[in-house]
Amino acid sequence: MTRIVIFGDLHANWEALLALQQAEQQPDVILCLGDIVGYGPDPKLCLDSVRANASHVVRGQHDLAVGRSHVNDDNAQAEATWAHTCSVLPNEDCHYLASLPAALSIELAGVRFHLARLGSDDAETETQMLITMSQARLREYFGHIEADIILLGGPHIPAMRQVDGRLIVCPGSLGQPRYGVADPTFAAWQDGHMQIHHLHYHPQKTIRKLSLLPLDPEHKLQLQSILQTGGLE
């Protein structure tokens, strides 16, 4: 019996990661779909845990921006949190983030998994498209990928589809859910069965930590609101 836990878009939310660890205490494999850092108040704690426990990791936009100290972007809120994250992480952690692959294909328990990202950080619309997309469009997007299960980080909204025997899974966001509910989501695969799970946790501690970050008050309020309501930015 093999149990694989899959999560993405942690966004430096330590309390959400603790909730996952309490719910899934002894998985055989942990897969991380990127954006370990950015937005949240605990990049170091989250990064150390991912490095110590995740079997395979791909990078997200936030990881790459912090890893390369590239903090110029149209998203002022993201820029501000990247700059703060760069200021608190040691160089070796930034180098680790920059070195992560953009995509990865692996085989576990006789199943071919492909880990990647869907679009940019503004991927919620693409997730809605994934939910309603025709089989022909799914083939156009994903038909070239040689895998049994395609795992996609980026969207903060969970979704799951099938096309030509392939399973396409967006586990949603562990650290910053944006599907209208504050509960983090992740996916778990066990002996041929994939399921998206919802975690109930109390985001108030993370919200209080955000109030202490050196960010503009407007950015703090936006980030706190997302955690409180699971709302879209």
JOGI-V362822 format. One record per residue. N is the residue number from 1. D_FIRST is the distance of its C-alpha to the first C-alpha in whole Angstrom. Layout:
BEGIN
N,D_FIRST
N,D_FIRST
END
This chain:
BEGIN
1,0
2,4
3,7
4,10
5,13
6,16
7,20
8,24
9,27
10,27
11,31
12,31
13,30
14,29
15,29
16,26
17,24
18,24
19,23
20,20
21,19
22,20
23,18
24,15
25,15
26,12
27,10
28,9
29,12
30,15
31,17
32,21
33,23
34,26
35,29
36,28
37,32
38,35
39,36
40,35
41,36
42,34
43,33
44,33
45,30
46,28
47,28
48,28
49,25
50,23
51,25
52,23
53,19
54,19
55,17
56,19
57,22
58,25
59,29
60,30
61,34
62,34
63,33
64,35
65,38
66,38
67,37
68,40
69,42
70,43
71,44
72,46
73,45
74,46
75,44
76,46
77,43
78,40
79,43
80,44
81,40
82,40
83,43
84,42
85,39
86,40
87,43
88,40
89,38
90,39
91,39
92,36
93,34
94,36
95,36
96,32
97,32
98,34
99,32
100,29
101,28
102,29
103,26
104,24
105,22
106,18
107,16
108,12
109,9
110,12
111,13
112,17
113,17
114,21
115,22
116,25
117,28
118,30
119,33
120,35
121,35
122,37
123,34
124,34
125,36
126,34
127,31
128,33
129,34
130,30
131,30
132,33
133,33
134,34
135,32
136,35
137,35
138,31
139,31
140,34
141,32
142,29
143,29
144,30
145,27
146,24
147,21
148,18
149,18
150,21
151,21
152,24
153,25
154,29
155,29
156,29
157,29
158,25
159,25
160,23
161,24
162,24
163,26
164,26
165,22
166,22
167,20
168,22
169,21
170,23
171,21
172,25
173,26
174,25
175,28
176,31
177,30
178,33
179,32
180,34
181,32
182,31
183,28
184,26
185,23
186,19
187,17
188,13
189,11
190,7
191,6
192,10
193,11
194,14
195,16
196,19
197,19
198,22
199,23
200,26
201,28
202,32
203,33
204,36
205,36
206,35
207,38
208,40
209,39
210,40
211,44
212,44
213,43
214,46
215,46
216,49
217,49
218,48
219,45
220,44
221,44
222,42
223,39
224,39
225,40
226,37
227,35
228,37
229,37
230,34
231,37
232,38
233,40
END
